[in-house]
């Protein structure tokens, strides 16, 4: 999935150099998604909170 996002980021950056209507925020959002897509959940970093009635 991150390779698809990388391709899309490069495409938007190339389009941004030609057209000013591409928002930098949109490119930054995709970079954030790339970061999220490449992270992995570690069991020692998971906190479970149970609420009992």
CORBEL-V632218 format. One record per backbone hydrogen bond with DSSP energy under -0.5 kcal/mol. NH is the residue of the N-H (numbers start at 1). CO is the residue of the C=O. If there is no record, write none. Layout:
nh=NH co=CO
nh=NH co=CO
This chain:
nh=5 co=1
nh=6 co=2
nh=7 co=3
nh=8 co=4
nh=9 co=5
nh=10 co=6
nh=11 co=7
nh=12 co=8
nh=13 co=9
nh=14 co=10
nh=15 co=11
nh=16 co=12
nh=17 co=13
nh=18 co=14
nh=18 co=15
nh=19 co=15
nh=22 co=19
nh=23 co=21
nh=26 co=23
nh=27 co=23
nh=28 co=24
nh=29 co=25
nh=30 co=26
nh=31 co=27
nh=32 co=28
nh=33 co=29
nh=34 co=30
nh=35 co=31
nh=36 co=32
nh=37 co=33
nh=38 co=34
nh=39 co=35
nh=39 co=36
nh=45 co=42
nh=46 co=43
nh=49 co=47
nh=50 co=48
nh=52 co=50
